[in-house]
Amino acid sequence: MVEQFAARGEDVLLGQPAVVRYPELVEVGSHVAIDAFFYCTTSLRLGDYVHIGPHVSVIGGRGALLRMGHFTNIAAGGRIVCASDSFQGHGLIGPGPVIPEAFRDQVICEPVVMEDFVNLGSNCIVLPGCRLSQGTVLGAGSLLPAGTRTRPWTLYVGTPARPLRRREHTRMIRYARELGYAVELQQD
């Protein structure tokens, strides 16, 4: 299936089985591993040195987007929701894609952006419109509410996720630069 991607670098692995509903909307960098049981119904833009663990779901439909920077990771069981019903009661909610558009509730469709060095622990949930700033870590089982923007180099935990502590970044930045990446450190 990787040969159907719009663009791909070298050393790209896609475990099987996997469902990528719109492979023509997928761009993948180099040194990318996507494990078995990956399920994706959105556009994808993946940087270099990206790992997506087993049983990860990225949902939202053709108009939705997940963008992952370099050196990013989604651990096993992660759920990335790039589009969702608004639950405002203006239409029918439920089996969204099979309900005629005129009768659906409003849809929130905003990209989820993971900047460089972002890592999500096992079974995390990230909702539409979140921007995970450089170096953010979301602890296992955490929920990042819709529209959240995290602080750089911070560990977030809980439901809803809240900042726990700052992360050390000196060695990661140095290693990325040694690999040839022009990394600028983000500050709060």
NULO-120663 format. One record per atom (N, C-alpha, C): x, y, z; atom name. Coordinates in steps of 0.05 Angstrom, whole numbers. Example, Ala and Ser with C-alpha at 12.3 -4.5 7.8 and 13.67 -1.06 7.14 Angstrom:
// NULO-120663
{x = 264	y = -114	z = 156	marba = N}
{x = 246	y = -90	z = 156	marba = CA}
{x = 264	y = -66	z = 156	marba = C}
{x = 257	y = -45	z = 142	marba = N}
{x = 273	y = -21	z = 143	marba = CA}
{x = 258	y = 1	z = 157	marba = C}
END
This chain:
// NULO-120663
{x = 16	y = -24	z = 0	marba = N}
{x = 0	y = 0	z = 0	marba = CA}
{x = 17	y = 25	z = 0	marba = C}
{x = 42	y = 25	z = 11	marba = N}
{x = 58	y = 49	z = 12	marba = CA}
{x = 64	y = 60	z = -16	marba = C}
{x = 63	y = 43	z = -36	marba = N}
{x = 68	y = 53	z = -63	marba = CA}
{x = 45	y = 71	z = -73	marba = C}
{x = 22	y = 70	z = -59	marba = N}
{x = -1	y = 87	z = -66	marba = CA}
{x = 0	y = 114	z = -52	marba = C}
{x = 18	y = 118	z = -33	marba = N}
{x = 20	y = 144	z = -19	marba = CA}
{x = 28	y = 166	z = -39	marba = C}
{x = 19	y = 190	z = -34	marba = N}
{x = 25	y = 213	z = -51	marba = CA}
{x = 55	y = 218	z = -52	marba = C}
{x = 68	y = 214	z = -29	marba = N}
{x = 97	y = 218	z = -27	marba = CA}
{x = 108	y = 201	z = -4	marba = C}
{x = 132	y = 190	z = -8	marba = N}
{x = 144	y = 174	z = 13	marba = CA}
{x = 174	y = 176	z = 10	marba = C}
{x = 187	y = 177	z = 33	marba = N}
{x = 216	y = 176	z = 34	marba = CA}
{x = 227	y = 148	z = 33	marba = C}
{x = 251	y = 144	z = 43	marba = N}
{x = 262	y = 117	z = 44	marba = CA}
{x = 259	y = 105	z = 71	marba = C}
{x = 260	y = 79	z = 72	marba = N}
{x = 258	y = 64	z = 97	marba = CA}
{x = 231	y = 69	z = 110	marba = C}
{x = 209	y = 63	z = 95	marba = N}
{x = 182	y = 66	z = 105	marba = CA}
{x = 170	y = 38	z = 108	marba = C}
{x = 161	y = 31	z = 132	marba = N}
{x = 149	y = 5	z = 138	marba = CA}
{x = 120	y = 9	z = 146	marba = C}
{x = 102	y = -7	z = 134	marba = N}
{x = 74	y = -6	z = 142	marba = CA}
{x = 66	y = -35	z = 149	marba = C}
{x = 61	y = -40	z = 175	marba = N}
{x = 53	y = -66	z = 184	marba = CA}
{x = 25	y = -74	z = 173	marba = C}
{x = 21	y = -100	z = 172	marba = N}
{x = -5	y = -110	z = 162	marba = CA}
{x = -18	y = -127	z = 183	marba = C}
{x = -45	y = -126	z = 186	marba = N}
{x = -62	y = -110	z = 169	marba = CA}
{x = -62	y = -81	z = 176	marba = C}
{x = -69	y = -64	z = 157	marba = N}
{x = -71	y = -35	z = 161	marba = CA}
{x = -93	y = -25	z = 143	marba = C}
{x = -107	y = -5	z = 151	marba = N}
{x = -127	y = 8	z = 134	marba = CA}
{x = -120	y = 37	z = 132	marba = C}
{x = -114	y = 46	z = 108	marba = N}
{x = -109	y = 74	z = 102	marba = CA}
{x = -129	y = 81	z = 81	marba = C}
{x = -150	y = 94	z = 89	marba = N}
{x = -173	y = 98	z = 71	marba = CA}
{x = -167	y = 115	z = 47	marba = C}
{x = -150	y = 135	z = 50	marba = N}
{x = -143	y = 153	z = 28	marba = CA}
{x = -113	y = 155	z = 24	marba = C}
{x = -100	y = 134	z = 14	marba = N}
{x = -71	y = 133	z = 11	marba = CA}
{x = -60	y = 156	z = -7	marba = C}
{x = -77	y = 166	z = -25	marba = N}
{x = -69	y = 188	z = -43	marba = CA}
{x = -66	y = 214	z = -27	marba = C}
{x = -75	y = 215	z = -2	marba = N}
{x = -73	y = 239	z = 15	marba = CA}
{x = -52	y = 236	z = 37	marba = C}
{x = -34	y = 217	z = 32	marba = N}
{x = -13	y = 211	z = 53	marba = CA}
{x = 14	y = 218	z = 42	marba = C}
{x = 29	y = 234	z = 58	marba = N}
{x = 57	y = 240	z = 52	marba = CA}
{x = 74	y = 232	z = 76	marba = C}
{x = 94	y = 216	z = 71	marba = N}
{x = 110	y = 204	z = 92	marba = CA}
{x = 139	y = 210	z = 87	marba = C}
{x = 153	y = 218	z = 108	marba = N}
{x = 182	y = 223	z = 106	marba = CA}
{x = 198	y = 197	z = 106	marba = C}
{x = 223	y = 199	z = 114	marba = N}
{x = 241	y = 176	z = 115	marba = CA}
{x = 243	y = 165	z = 144	marba = C}
{x = 249	y = 139	z = 145	marba = N}
{x = 253	y = 125	z = 171	marba = CA}
{x = 227	y = 126	z = 187	marba = C}
{x = 206	y = 116	z = 175	marba = N}
{x = 179	y = 116	z = 187	marba = CA}
{x = 170	y = 87	z = 190	marba = C}
{x = 161	y = 80	z = 214	marba = N}
{x = 149	y = 54	z = 219	marba = CA}
{x = 121	y = 57	z = 230	marba = C}
{x = 102	y = 45	z = 216	marba = N}
{x = 74	y = 44	z = 224	marba = CA}
{x = 67	y = 15	z = 229	marba = C}
{x = 60	y = 9	z = 254	marba = N}
{x = 56	y = -19	z = 262	marba = CA}
{x = 29	y = -29	z = 253	marba = C}
{x = 25	y = -55	z = 257	marba = N}
{x = 1	y = -69	z = 248	marba = CA}
{x = -24	y = -58	z = 262	marba = C}
{x = -46	y = -62	z = 249	marba = N}
{x = -72	y = -54	z = 259	marba = CA}
{x = -76	y = -23	z = 260	marba = C}
{x = -60	y = -9	z = 243	marba = N}
{x = -64	y = 20	z = 241	marba = CA}
{x = -89	y = 24	z = 225	marba = C}
{x = -106	y = 44	z = 233	marba = N}
{x = -131	y = 51	z = 220	marba = CA}
{x = -131	y = 81	z = 216	marba = C}
{x = -134	y = 90	z = 191	marba = N}
{x = -133	y = 119	z = 185	marba = CA}
{x = -153	y = 126	z = 164	marba = C}
{x = -170	y = 147	z = 171	marba = N}
{x = -189	y = 157	z = 151	marba = CA}
{x = -185	y = 186	z = 145	marba = C}
{x = -160	y = 197	z = 150	marba = N}
{x = -154	y = 225	z = 145	marba = CA}
{x = -131	y = 228	z = 126	marba = C}
{x = -124	y = 253	z = 120	marba = N}
{x = -99	y = 259	z = 107	marba = CA}
{x = -77	y = 256	z = 128	marba = C}
{x = -53	y = 249	z = 120	marba = N}
{x = -30	y = 247	z = 138	marba = CA}
{x = -6	y = 261	z = 126	marba = C}
{x = 9	y = 276	z = 142	marba = N}
{x = 34	y = 288	z = 135	marba = CA}
{x = 54	y = 280	z = 157	marba = C}
{x = 71	y = 261	z = 151	marba = N}
{x = 89	y = 250	z = 171	marba = CA}
{x = 118	y = 259	z = 164	marba = C}
{x = 132	y = 269	z = 184	marba = N}
{x = 160	y = 276	z = 181	marba = CA}
{x = 179	y = 252	z = 181	marba = C}
{x = 204	y = 257	z = 187	marba = N}
{x = 224	y = 235	z = 189	marba = CA}
{x = 226	y = 225	z = 217	marba = C}
{x = 235	y = 199	z = 219	marba = N}
{x = 238	y = 186	z = 245	marba = CA}
{x = 212	y = 187	z = 261	marba = C}
{x = 191	y = 176	z = 248	marba = N}
{x = 164	y = 175	z = 261	marba = CA}
{x = 158	y = 146	z = 266	marba = C}
{x = 146	y = 141	z = 289	marba = N}
{x = 136	y = 114	z = 296	marba = CA}
{x = 107	y = 116	z = 305	marba = C}
{x = 90	y = 99	z = 293	marba = N}
{x = 62	y = 97	z = 301	marba = CA}
{x = 59	y = 68	z = 310	marba = C}
{x = 52	y = 64	z = 335	marba = N}
{x = 50	y = 38	z = 347	marba = CA}
{x = 26	y = 22	z = 337	marba = C}
{x = 23	y = -3	z = 347	marba = N}
{x = 1	y = -20	z = 339	marba = CA}
{x = -26	y = -10	z = 350	marba = C}
{x = -47	y = -15	z = 335	marba = N}
{x = -74	y = -10	z = 343	marba = CA}
{x = -80	y = 20	z = 347	marba = C}
{x = -67	y = 37	z = 331	marba = N}
{x = -71	y = 66	z = 332	marba = CA}
{x = -93	y = 73	z = 311	marba = C}
{x = -112	y = 90	z = 319	marba = N}
{x = -133	y = 100	z = 301	marba = CA}
{x = -130	y = 130	z = 297	marba = C}
{x = -133	y = 139	z = 272	marba = N}
{x = -133	y = 167	z = 265	marba = CA}
{x = -158	y = 171	z = 248	marba = C}
{x = -178	y = 185	z = 260	marba = N}
{x = -204	y = 187	z = 246	marba = CA}
{x = -212	y = 215	z = 241	marba = C}
{x = -231	y = 219	z = 222	marba = N}
{x = -241	y = 245	z = 216	marba = CA}
{x = -251	y = 249	z = 188	marba = C}
{x = -243	y = 231	z = 170	marba = N}
{x = -253	y = 233	z = 143	marba = CA}
{x = -234	y = 248	z = 124	marba = C}
{x = -241	y = 248	z = 99	marba = N}
{x = -224	y = 258	z = 77	marba = CA}
{x = -214	y = 287	z = 82	marba = C}
{x = -230	y = 304	z = 93	marba = N}
{x = -222	y = 332	z = 97	marba = CA}
{x = -206	y = 337	z = 122	marba = C}
{x = -201	y = 317	z = 138	marba = N}
{x = -186	y = 320	z = 163	marba = CA}
{x = -157	y = 315	z = 159	marba = C}
{x = -140	y = 324	z = 178	marba = N}
{x = -111	y = 322	z = 175	marba = CA}
{x = -97	y = 316	z = 202	marba = C}
{x = -79	y = 298	z = 202	marba = N}
{x = -59	y = 294	z = 224	marba = CA}
{x = -32	y = 301	z = 212	marba = C}
{x = -17	y = 319	z = 225	marba = N}
{x = 10	y = 326	z = 217	marba = CA}
{x = 29	y = 320	z = 240	marba = C}
{x = 49	y = 303	z = 235	marba = N}
{x = 69	y = 295	z = 255	marba = CA}
{x = 96	y = 305	z = 245	marba = C}
{x = 110	y = 320	z = 262	marba = N}
{x = 137	y = 329	z = 255	marba = CA}
{x = 157	y = 307	z = 258	marba = C}
{x = 183	y = 315	z = 257	marba = N}
{x = 205	y = 296	z = 259	marba = CA}
{x = 208	y = 286	z = 288	marba = C}
{x = 217	y = 261	z = 290	marba = N}
{x = 223	y = 249	z = 316	marba = CA}
{x = 198	y = 248	z = 334	marba = C}
{x = 175	y = 239	z = 322	marba = N}
{x = 150	y = 238	z = 337	marba = CA}
{x = 141	y = 209	z = 340	marba = C}
{x = 123	y = 204	z = 358	marba = N}
{x = 114	y = 177	z = 364	marba = CA}
{x = 85	y = 177	z = 375	marba = C}
{x = 70	y = 158	z = 367	marba = N}
{x = 44	y = 152	z = 379	marba = CA}
{x = 46	y = 123	z = 388	marba = C}
{x = 44	y = 118	z = 414	marba = N}
{x = 47	y = 91	z = 425	marba = CA}
{x = 21	y = 75	z = 421	marba = C}
{x = 23	y = 50	z = 427	marba = N}
{x = 1	y = 30	z = 422	marba = CA}
{x = -26	y = 41	z = 433	marba = C}
{x = -46	y = 37	z = 416	marba = N}
{x = -73	y = 43	z = 425	marba = CA}
{x = -81	y = 73	z = 423	marba = C}
{x = -64	y = 90	z = 413	marba = N}
{x = -70	y = 118	z = 412	marba = CA}
{x = -94	y = 124	z = 394	marba = C}
{x = -109	y = 144	z = 400	marba = N}
{x = -133	y = 152	z = 385	marba = CA}
{x = -130	y = 182	z = 379	marba = C}
{x = -129	y = 189	z = 353	marba = N}
{x = -127	y = 216	z = 344	marba = CA}
{x = -153	y = 222	z = 329	marba = C}
{x = -168	y = 241	z = 339	marba = N}
{x = -194	y = 249	z = 327	marba = CA}
{x = -190	y = 276	z = 315	marba = C}
{x = -190	y = 277	z = 288	marba = N}
{x = -186	y = 302	z = 273	marba = CA}
{x = -212	y = 316	z = 265	marba = C}
{x = -234	y = 302	z = 267	marba = N}
{x = -260	y = 313	z = 261	marba = CA}
{x = -281	y = 298	z = 278	marba = C}
{x = -300	y = 313	z = 288	marba = N}
{x = -320	y = 301	z = 306	marba = CA}
{x = -346	y = 316	z = 305	marba = C}
{x = -368	y = 303	z = 312	marba = N}
{x = -393	y = 317	z = 315	marba = CA}
{x = -390	y = 339	z = 336	marba = C}
{x = -404	y = 361	z = 334	marba = N}
{x = -403	y = 382	z = 354	marba = CA}
{x = -421	y = 376	z = 378	marba = C}
{x = -439	y = 358	z = 375	marba = N}
{x = -458	y = 350	z = 396	marba = CA}
{x = -474	y = 374	z = 406	marba = C}
{x = -482	y = 392	z = 387	marba = N}
{x = -498	y = 415	z = 392	marba = CA}
{x = -528	y = 410	z = 390	marba = C}
{x = -535	y = 387	z = 379	marba = N}
{x = -563	y = 380	z = 377	marba = CA}
{x = -577	y = 393	z = 353	marba = C}
{x = -561	y = 401	z = 333	marba = N}
{x = -572	y = 414	z = 309	marba = CA}
{x = -579	y = 394	z = 287	marba = C}
{x = -573	y = 369	z = 292	marba = N}
{x = -578	y = 348	z = 272	marba = CA}
{x = -575	y = 321	z = 285	marba = C}
{x = -576	y = 301	z = 268	marba = N}
{x = -574	y = 273	z = 278	marba = CA}
{x = -545	y = 267	z = 285	marba = C}
{x = -541	y = 253	z = 306	marba = N}
{x = -514	y = 244	z = 315	marba = CA}
{x = -515	y = 214	z = 315	marba = C}
{x = -494	y = 202	z = 310	marba = N}
{x = -493	y = 172	z = 311	marba = CA}
{x = -476	y = 162	z = 288	marba = C}
{x = -488	y = 148	z = 270	marba = N}
{x = -472	y = 137	z = 248	marba = CA}
{x = -466	y = 158	z = 227	marba = C}
{x = -452	y = 179	z = 235	marba = N}
{x = -446	y = 203	z = 220	marba = CA}
{x = -444	y = 201	z = 190	marba = C}
{x = -425	y = 185	z = 179	marba = N}
{x = -420	y = 185	z = 151	marba = CA}
{x = -443	y = 173	z = 135	marba = C}
{x = -461	y = 158	z = 147	marba = N}
{x = -483	y = 146	z = 131	marba = CA}
{x = -509	y = 163	z = 133	marba = C}
{x = -509	y = 184	z = 150	marba = N}
{x = -532	y = 202	z = 151	marba = CA}
{x = -528	y = 223	z = 129	marba = C}
{x = -549	y = 229	z = 114	marba = N}
{x = -546	y = 249	z = 93	marba = CA}
{x = -537	y = 276	z = 106	marba = C}
{x = -519	y = 290	z = 92	marba = N}
{x = -506	y = 313	z = 103	marba = CA}
{x = -526	y = 334	z = 113	marba = C}
{x = -548	y = 338	z = 100	marba = N}
{x = -568	y = 358	z = 108	marba = CA}
{x = -580	y = 352	z = 136	marba = C}
{x = -578	y = 327	z = 145	marba = N}
{x = -590	y = 320	z = 170	marba = CA}
{x = -570	y = 315	z = 193	marba = C}
{x = -544	y = 319	z = 187	marba = N}
{x = -523	y = 315	z = 207	marba = CA}
{x = -520	y = 339	z = 226	marba = C}
{x = -509	y = 333	z = 250	marba = N}
{x = -501	y = 354	z = 268	marba = CA}
{x = -477	y = 368	z = 256	marba = C}
{x = -470	y = 391	z = 266	marba = N}
{x = -446	y = 405	z = 256	marba = CA}
{x = -422	y = 389	z = 263	marba = C}
{x = -402	y = 391	z = 245	marba = N}
{x = -377	y = 376	z = 249	marba = CA}
{x = -355	y = 395	z = 255	marba = C}
{x = -339	y = 388	z = 275	marba = N}
{x = -314	y = 403	z = 281	marba = CA}
{x = -292	y = 389	z = 267	marba = C}
{x = -280	y = 402	z = 247	marba = N}
{x = -258	y = 389	z = 232	marba = CA}
{x = -234	y = 409	z = 232	marba = C}
{x = -215	y = 403	z = 250	marba = N}
{x = -192	y = 419	z = 253	marba = CA}
{x = -167	y = 401	z = 255	marba = C}
{x = -145	y = 408	z = 241	marba = N}
{x = -122	y = 390	z = 241	marba = CA}
{x = -111	y = 386	z = 269	marba = C}
{x = -99	y = 363	z = 273	marba = N}
{x = -83	y = 357	z = 297	marba = CA}
{x = -54	y = 359	z = 288	marba = C}
{x = -39	y = 375	z = 302	marba = N}
{x = -11	y = 380	z = 295	marba = CA}
{x = 7	y = 372	z = 318	marba = C}
{x = 26	y = 354	z = 311	marba = N}
{x = 46	y = 346	z = 330	marba = CA}
{x = 73	y = 357	z = 320	marba = C}
{x = 84	y = 377	z = 333	marba = N}
{x = 109	y = 388	z = 325	marba = CA}
{x = 132	y = 368	z = 331	marba = C}
{x = 156	y = 375	z = 324	marba = N}
{x = 179	y = 357	z = 328	marba = CA}
{x = 182	y = 349	z = 357	marba = C}
{x = 192	y = 324	z = 360	marba = N}
{x = 198	y = 312	z = 387	marba = CA}
{x = 174	y = 307	z = 404	marba = C}
{x = 150	y = 305	z = 393	marba = N}
{x = 126	y = 300	z = 409	marba = CA}
{x = 122	y = 270	z = 411	marba = C}
{x = 115	y = 261	z = 435	marba = N}
{x = 109	y = 233	z = 440	marba = CA}
{x = 84	y = 229	z = 455	marba = C}
{x = 67	y = 210	z = 446	marba = N}
{x = 42	y = 204	z = 459	marba = CA}
{x = 44	y = 176	z = 472	marba = C}
{x = 38	y = 174	z = 497	marba = N}
{x = 38	y = 148	z = 511	marba = CA}
{x = 16	y = 130	z = 502	marba = C}
{x = 16	y = 105	z = 511	marba = N}
{x = -4	y = 85	z = 504	marba = CA}
{x = -32	y = 95	z = 511	marba = C}
{x = -51	y = 90	z = 494	marba = N}
{x = -79	y = 95	z = 498	marba = CA}
{x = -86	y = 124	z = 503	marba = C}
{x = -71	y = 142	z = 492	marba = N}
{x = -78	y = 171	z = 493	marba = CA}
{x = -100	y = 177	z = 473	marba = C}
{x = -115	y = 199	z = 480	marba = N}
{x = -135	y = 209	z = 461	marba = CA}
{x = -130	y = 238	z = 457	marba = C}
{x = -129	y = 246	z = 431	marba = N}
{x = -125	y = 274	z = 424	marba = CA}
{x = -148	y = 282	z = 406	marba = C}
{x = -162	y = 304	z = 413	marba = N}
{x = -186	y = 313	z = 399	marba = CA}
{x = -180	y = 335	z = 379	marba = C}
{x = -199	y = 342	z = 362	marba = N}
{x = -194	y = 360	z = 340	marba = CA}
{x = -182	y = 387	z = 348	marba = C}
{x = -165	y = 398	z = 331	marba = N}
{x = -154	y = 424	z = 335	marba = CA}
{x = -132	y = 427	z = 355	marba = C}
{x = -122	y = 405	z = 365	marba = N}
{x = -100	y = 406	z = 384	marba = CA}
{x = -73	y = 411	z = 370	marba = C}
{x = -56	y = 427	z = 383	marba = N}
{x = -29	y = 432	z = 373	marba = CA}
{x = -11	y = 425	z = 396	marba = C}
{x = 5	y = 403	z = 392	marba = N}
{x = 24	y = 394	z = 411	marba = CA}
{x = 51	y = 407	z = 404	marba = C}
{x = 59	y = 426	z = 420	marba = N}
{x = 84	y = 441	z = 415	marba = CA}
{x = 108	y = 424	z = 417	marba = C}
{x = 130	y = 433	z = 406	marba = N}
{x = 156	y = 419	z = 406	marba = CA}
{x = 162	y = 406	z = 433	marba = C}
{x = 168	y = 380	z = 432	marba = N}
{x = 177	y = 366	z = 456	marba = CA}
{x = 155	y = 358	z = 475	marba = C}
{x = 130	y = 362	z = 469	marba = N}
{x = 109	y = 354	z = 487	marba = CA}
{x = 108	y = 324	z = 490	marba = C}
{x = 102	y = 314	z = 514	marba = N}
{x = 96	y = 286	z = 519	marba = CA}
{x = 69	y = 285	z = 532	marba = C}
{x = 51	y = 267	z = 522	marba = N}
{x = 25	y = 262	z = 533	marba = CA}
{x = 26	y = 235	z = 546	marba = C}
{x = 24	y = 234	z = 573	marba = N}
{x = 26	y = 209	z = 587	marba = CA}
{x = 5	y = 189	z = 580	marba = C}
{x = 11	y = 163	z = 586	marba = N}
{x = -7	y = 141	z = 579	marba = CA}
{x = -35	y = 146	z = 590	marba = C}
{x = -55	y = 140	z = 573	marba = N}
{x = -83	y = 142	z = 582	marba = CA}
{x = -94	y = 171	z = 584	marba = C}
{x = -79	y = 191	z = 575	marba = N}
{x = -88	y = 218	z = 578	marba = CA}
{x = -106	y = 227	z = 556	marba = C}
{x = -122	y = 247	z = 561	marba = N}
{x = -141	y = 259	z = 542	marba = CA}
{x = -134	y = 288	z = 538	marba = C}
{x = -128	y = 296	z = 513	marba = N}
{x = -123	y = 324	z = 507	marba = CA}
{x = -148	y = 336	z = 494	marba = C}
{x = -162	y = 354	z = 508	marba = N}
{x = -187	y = 365	z = 498	marba = CA}
{x = -184	y = 380	z = 472	marba = C}
{x = -206	y = 382	z = 457	marba = N}
{x = -206	y = 396	z = 431	marba = CA}
{x = -195	y = 424	z = 434	marba = C}
{x = -179	y = 432	z = 415	marba = N}
{x = -169	y = 459	z = 414	marba = CA}
{x = -146	y = 466	z = 433	marba = C}
{x = -135	y = 446	z = 447	marba = N}
{x = -114	y = 452	z = 466	marba = CA}
{x = -88	y = 457	z = 451	marba = C}
{x = -73	y = 477	z = 461	marba = N}
{x = -45	y = 481	z = 452	marba = CA}
{x = -27	y = 477	z = 476	marba = C}
{x = -8	y = 459	z = 474	marba = N}
{x = 9	y = 453	z = 496	marba = CA}
{x = 33	y = 471	z = 497	marba = C}
{x = 47	y = 472	z = 519	marba = N}
{x = 72	y = 487	z = 522	marba = CA}
{x = 95	y = 469	z = 513	marba = C}
{x = 115	y = 481	z = 501	marba = N}
{x = 138	y = 465	z = 491	marba = CA}
{x = 152	y = 451	z = 515	marba = C}
{x = 162	y = 427	z = 508	marba = N}
{x = 179	y = 412	z = 527	marba = CA}
{x = 166	y = 407	z = 554	marba = C}
{x = 141	y = 400	z = 553	marba = N}
{x = 126	y = 395	z = 578	marba = CA}
{x = 112	y = 368	z = 577	marba = C}
{x = 112	y = 354	z = 599	marba = N}
{x = 97	y = 329	z = 602	marba = CA}
{x = 69	y = 335	z = 613	marba = C}
{x = 49	y = 325	z = 599	marba = N}
{x = 21	y = 328	z = 606	marba = CA}
{x = 10	y = 300	z = 614	marba = C}
{x = -7	y = 300	z = 634	marba = N}
{x = -19	y = 274	z = 643	marba = CA}
{x = -48	y = 279	z = 652	marba = C}
{x = -64	y = 258	z = 651	marba = N}
{x = -91	y = 259	z = 662	marba = CA}
{x = -113	y = 263	z = 642	marba = C}
{x = -137	y = 264	z = 653	marba = N}
{x = -161	y = 267	z = 638	marba = CA}
{x = -179	y = 288	z = 651	marba = C}
{x = -180	y = 312	z = 642	marba = N}
{x = -165	y = 323	z = 619	marba = CA}
{x = -135	y = 326	z = 625	marba = C}
{x = -118	y = 326	z = 605	marba = N}
{x = -90	y = 328	z = 609	marba = CA}
{x = -82	y = 356	z = 620	marba = C}
{x = -64	y = 356	z = 639	marba = N}
{x = -54	y = 380	z = 651	marba = CA}
{x = -23	y = 378	z = 653	marba = C}
{x = -9	y = 401	z = 653	marba = N}
{x = 20	y = 400	z = 654	marba = CA}
{x = 30	y = 388	z = 681	marba = C}
{x = 49	y = 371	z = 680	marba = N}
{x = 60	y = 359	z = 704	marba = CA}
{x = 88	y = 370	z = 710	marba = C}
{x = 105	y = 370	z = 689	marba = N}
{x = 132	y = 381	z = 693	marba = CA}
{x = 145	y = 386	z = 666	marba = C}
{x = 167	y = 401	z = 667	marba = N}
{x = 183	y = 407	z = 643	marba = CA}
{x = 200	y = 383	z = 635	marba = C}
{x = 208	y = 381	z = 610	marba = N}
{x = 225	y = 359	z = 600	marba = CA}
{x = 252	y = 370	z = 593	marba = C}
{x = 273	y = 354	z = 598	marba = N}
{x = 300	y = 360	z = 589	marba = CA}
{x = 301	y = 356	z = 559	marba = C}
{x = 315	y = 373	z = 545	marba = N}
{x = 315	y = 372	z = 516	marba = CA}
{x = 343	y = 374	z = 503	marba = C}
{x = 363	y = 381	z = 519	marba = N}
{x = 389	y = 388	z = 508	marba = CA}
{x = 400	y = 365	z = 490	marba = C}
{x = 400	y = 341	z = 500	marba = N}
{x = 411	y = 319	z = 485	marba = CA}
{x = 395	y = 313	z = 459	marba = C}
{x = 369	y = 314	z = 461	marba = N}
{x = 352	y = 309	z = 437	marba = CA}
{x = 358	y = 329	z = 415	marba = C}
{x = 359	y = 354	z = 422	marba = N}
{x = 365	y = 375	z = 403	marba = CA}
{x = 393	y = 371	z = 390	marba = C}
{x = 412	y = 364	z = 407	marba = N}
{x = 440	y = 359	z = 397	marba = CA}
{x = 440	y = 336	z = 378	marba = C}
{x = 427	y = 314	z = 385	marba = N}
{x = 427	y = 290	z = 367	marba = CA}
{x = 413	y = 297	z = 341	marba = C}
{x = 391	y = 311	z = 341	marba = N}
{x = 377	y = 318	z = 316	marba = CA}
{x = 395	y = 335	z = 299	marba = C}
{x = 409	y = 354	z = 311	marba = N}
{x = 428	y = 370	z = 295	marba = CA}
{x = 450	y = 354	z = 284	marba = C}
{x = 460	y = 334	z = 299	marba = N}
{x = 481	y = 316	z = 288	marba = CA}
{x = 471	y = 300	z = 265	marba = C}
{x = 445	y = 294	z = 264	marba = N}
{x = 433	y = 280	z = 242	marba = CA}
{x = 428	y = 298	z = 218	marba = C}
{x = 433	y = 324	z = 221	marba = N}
{x = 430	y = 343	z = 199	marba = CA}
{x = 405	y = 360	z = 199	marba = C}
{x = 390	y = 359	z = 221	marba = N}
{x = 365	y = 375	z = 223	marba = CA}
{x = 370	y = 402	z = 236	marba = C}
{x = 361	y = 423	z = 223	marba = N}
{x = 365	y = 450	z = 233	marba = CA}
{x = 342	y = 456	z = 253	marba = C}
{x = 346	y = 449	z = 278	marba = N}
{x = 326	y = 451	z = 299	marba = CA}
{x = 330	y = 477	z = 314	marba = C}
{x = 308	y = 492	z = 316	marba = N}
{x = 308	y = 516	z = 333	marba = CA}
{x = 292	y = 509	z = 357	marba = C}
{x = 303	y = 514	z = 380	marba = N}
{x = 290	y = 508	z = 406	marba = CA}
{x = 267	y = 527	z = 411	marba = C}
{x = 243	y = 516	z = 416	marba = N}
{x = 220	y = 532	z = 424	marba = CA}
{x = 220	y = 537	z = 454	marba = C}
{x = 213	y = 560	z = 462	marba = N}
{x = 210	y = 567	z = 490	marba = CA}
{x = 181	y = 575	z = 495	marba = C}
{x = 173	y = 576	z = 520	marba = N}
{x = 146	y = 585	z = 527	marba = CA}
{x = 142	y = 613	z = 519	marba = C}
END
